[in-house]
Amino acid sequence: MKRDTTLLPLDTSRDCAAQQFAVLTKMTISERAEMTFQLSDNLRSTIVSGIRHRHSDYNQDQVTKALLRLTLDKDMFDKVFPGCEIMP
């Protein structure tokens, strides 16, 4: 079966992508899930760092609300935090 190479990242060689694919396919579903959770935690941490950089005066509650403003649907955020004008 021929692989679809249109999904390769532009900054990754075919050889590297093949090695990465080989490693990923050898992982169990639990290992892939754990990696996904770690990547999600890392992304959340990076977003929080950006919020803290832009708004050094925010307390932890404000940082959390700014994070939620970025990640939740606007209507949902407004229902949970009506009138909240926090900027991410």
Secondary structure as UniProt FT lines:
FT   HELIX           5..7
FT   TURN            10..11
FT   HELIX           14..26
FT   HELIX           29..54
FT   TURN            56..57
FT   HELIX           60..71
FT   HELIX           74..80
FT   TURN            82..83
//
